[in-house]
Amino acid sequence: TASPSLRRTSLESEAGVNRRADAVAAGVTTTTTTASATAYTAGSLPSLFCFVVVRTQGYEPDLIRAQESTRVGIFQCDESAVLSNGGPLRIGSGMAIEVPAQGATMGDMSVAGTTTNSWLNAQVFMKAWDMISQDGRWWTHDWTVKADPDAVVFPDRLRLQLMVRAPRGSKVPQYIANCDRSWHGMAPSLKLFGAVEILSRDAVGTYKAYSKRCRRQLPWHGWGEDMFMQTCLNILGAKPVNGTHMVADKRCYATPCSDSSKVAFHDFKTVASFMQCWFESRNHETVSLVEK
């Protein structure tokens, strides 16, 4: 099970988050303790269980430690978990949950069956999703969110978007398709890009029950994890919700961090650039509220 330090059941006050984010952006360690506030009135907004998978080598551990210490990103979800691939990883006062899978390699488009020149990480995330589904906390929340460590995520905005775009009551498994860009003259289509993957409770349950079918039938070895997940969900009858307006992704459609209508921005691979984006977006959100 996850370390208690990696779980969230309430949100810290905005002032406390800002103080600690200021300190991290300035390279200062802080132990400021802040009061907690109820995340939302029960039943009024959808609840989120969020997780991230961190490679233990490279820039990702520093990114997720900065988010954990300032309680931003996935740590503003109702509950959260940190998984690691490549060995043990300490995050704050707790340890990440190790994913027992061989590390991903980079894709080579010259190899038959390979569909990406990014990470061939389908197997790592199959294991990660297995662990998340076995954990069981997804069942107590409306949506499960997998975020990349370098994605600047705003869970409060996501709750509002989901309340409007995918209200409670649907019995059909759903996922948020966050890109519709086309390449090489192909017709536009809704796609799931892996920076932020948002699945309804029924979608996670369906995947848990029938994902073995996808592993048997699909030629996934040359795929990225997001292509596997979307293809599998489609096979299992899940429906995409058009969320192409939600995420600013340099691999699809990028917008400045000042666009406070976005629920996430990708990718920001240093602590400084990550926190700068977070602050810029929060500050413009405040300006927009004042103007209204």
N, C-alpha and C positions, 0 to 999 in steps of 0.2 A: 504494500500500500504506500501511498505518497506520504512524505513527511508532512506533519501538520503545518509546518512553516510555509509549505507550498500550496496551501489551500486557502480559499477566500470565501467568507460568508457575508462580509459587509464591506462597504467602501469607506475609505478614510475621508476626512473632510478635505475639500478642495484646497483650502489654505495650507494644510499639512502636506499635501501632494506637491504643491507649488514650492514650498520651502525646501523639501528634500530634492526636488528636481533641479532647483537653482543650485544646490550644493553639488550635485553630481555634474552638472554642466560646467561648474567652476573647478571641478577636480577636487572637491573637498568631501571628506567623509563626515557623515552626520548621524547622530543617534536620536534625533528628535522624535519624541513620542506624541502622537496626536490622537484626538478622540475619534471614535467611529460614529458613522451615521448610517441609518438604514438605507440600503441601496435603492429600494423602491417600494411603494405600497403593494402589498401582496395582491396579485391578480391584475395589476394595472399595466405592467410592462412584461414582455417576455424575459425569462431568465436565461443566463448564459453560463455554460461550462466551457472553459477555454483551456487549450493546452498548446505547448510548443515542444518541438524536438530540436535539441541543440547538439551540434557536432562539437566534440570536446577539444578539437584542434582548430586554431584559427581565431577569428574575430567574434564568433557567436557567444562564447561564454561571457565576455565583457559586456556585450549588449544586454544579455538577459539579466546579468547581475545588476546592471544599472537600472533596468526596469523594475526588478524586484525591490531594490533599495528605495526607490522613489514611489513604488506602488502605481506605476502607469502601465499602459498596454494591457496585456492579458490579466494583470493583477488587479484590474478594476472590474473584471467579470465577477459574477456571483461566487463562482468557485474556479480554481485554476490548478493546473499541474504542469510540472516541467519534466520532460523526459530527455535522456541523453543517449547519444550514440557514439561509441568509441572509448568507453570507459567511465569510471566514476566521475561525478562532477558535483562540487559543492556550490549551492546557491544560497547565499545568506547563511542562516543557521541550520539549513537542512540539506539533504542530498537529493539530487535529481533521481528519477526512476530510470534505471538502465534498460535500454532496448537491446535485447540479445540478437543482433543481426549484424552481418558484415557491413562495413562502411560502403557508401555509394561511390561509384566511379563516374567520370565524365563521359558523356555520350560522344560517339563518333559517327557522324551522319553518313560516312562512307561504308559503314557496316550495315548489311542488310537487316531490316527490321528495326533499326534504331530511328526514333522519331524526334530526338532532341539532341542538341549539343550542350545541354545543361546536365544536371545530375541525373544519373540513372538510379533513382532512389525508391523505386516502387516497392521493393522488398522490405526496406527499412520501415517504410510507412505502413505496409501491411501489418508488420509486427506491432508498430506503435498503435494503430487502430484496434488491433486485437487486444492490446493491454488496456486501452481506454474503454473498450466495450466490456471487458471483464471487470474493470474497476467499478462500474455500475453507477457512478454519479451522474452520467449522462441522462439516466432515466428520470432523475428528479428535476431536470431543466428542459426548457422548451427547445433550446438550440445548443448544439455543440460546435465550437469554433476551433479550428486548427490554424494557428498563425505562424508565419516564419519569424525567426528572431529579429530579422531586419525590417519587419513591417511595423510601422507606427500605427497602432490600433486605438480607436476610441470606442470602447464598449457602450458608453452612454448614448452615443449617436446611433450605434447599431441597433440598440433596443428600440429606439424611436422609428428607425427605418423599417425594422421587421414588423412592428406593430401595425404599420400602414400597408406594407407590401405583402406581408404573409401573416395575416391575423390568425389567432388561435381558432381551432375548430376543424381544420382540414385533416382528413384521415388519409390523405395521399402523402407518401414520403416526398419531401421537398429538399432541394438544395439551391443555394444562391449561385447563379451563373454571373460571373463578374467581368466578362470580356466578350465582345462580339466582333473584334477586329479580324479581318481576313488577310491572308497572304497568298502570293502567287496566283492572283486572279480567282481564287476560290470564293464561293458565295458566303456572305456573312452568316455566322451561326453563333448561338450562345455557347460560351466555353467556361469551364471552371479552371481558373488560374490559381496555382497553389500558394500564393502569398497569404491569402486568407480563404479558408474553406469553411463554409457555414452550412451545417446539416441540421434538419429538423430531427426531433426525437424519433419520429417514425422512420426517418431515413437511416439513422444510426442503428435502430433496431432491425430494420430490413437487412442492412449490410452485415450486421452481426450474425444474423440467421443464415444468410445465403451467400456470403462472400466467397466461400470455397468453390462455388460454381464458376465465379469469375476467374479465379486462379487456375482452374482446370481448362477453361475455354479460351481465354485471351492470351495472345502472344506478347505478354507484358514485359519480358526481360529487357527489351530495348526502349522501354518507356520511362517517362517521369511519373512520379506518384500521382500528380493531378490528372494526367490523362487516364491512368488506370482507374482512379476513383470515379471520374465522371462516366467513363465507359461502363464501369460496373454498375453504378447507380442507374444509368439509363437502361441497362439490361434488366435490372431488377424492378423496373417500373417507377422509379422516382422521377419527379417532374422538376425541371429547372424553373426557378423564379428569376425574372429579369432583374438583375442587380448591377447592370453595367455602369450605372451612375454612382455606385457606392465606393468603389476602390480606385485610387489613382496609382497606377502601376506603370513603371517605365517600360515594361514588356508589353503593355497593351496601350492604354491612353494615360499619359502623365498630366497632372495638373500641379500647380504650386501648392505648398503646404498651407498657404493662406486660404485655400478653398475649404471652408469649414463645413461644407455639405458632405464631404467625404468621410467615410467611417474608417478608412485606412489609407496609408501612403507607403509605397514600396519602390525602391529599396534604399535603406540607409545603414551603411555597414560600419560606421564608427559611432562611438558614444556621443561625440560632439555633434555630428550631423543629425543623429537620431533625436537628441534632445532639442536641437535647434528647430527641427521640423515640428516636434510636439508643441513647443512654446509658441511658434509662429501660428500654428493652427488654433491653439487655445486663445491666443490674443485676438485673432481675427474673429473668432466666435463671439468673444465679448463685445468687440466693436460692432458686429452685426446686430447683436441684441440691443445695444444702446441706440443704434440708428433706427431700429424698428420702434 
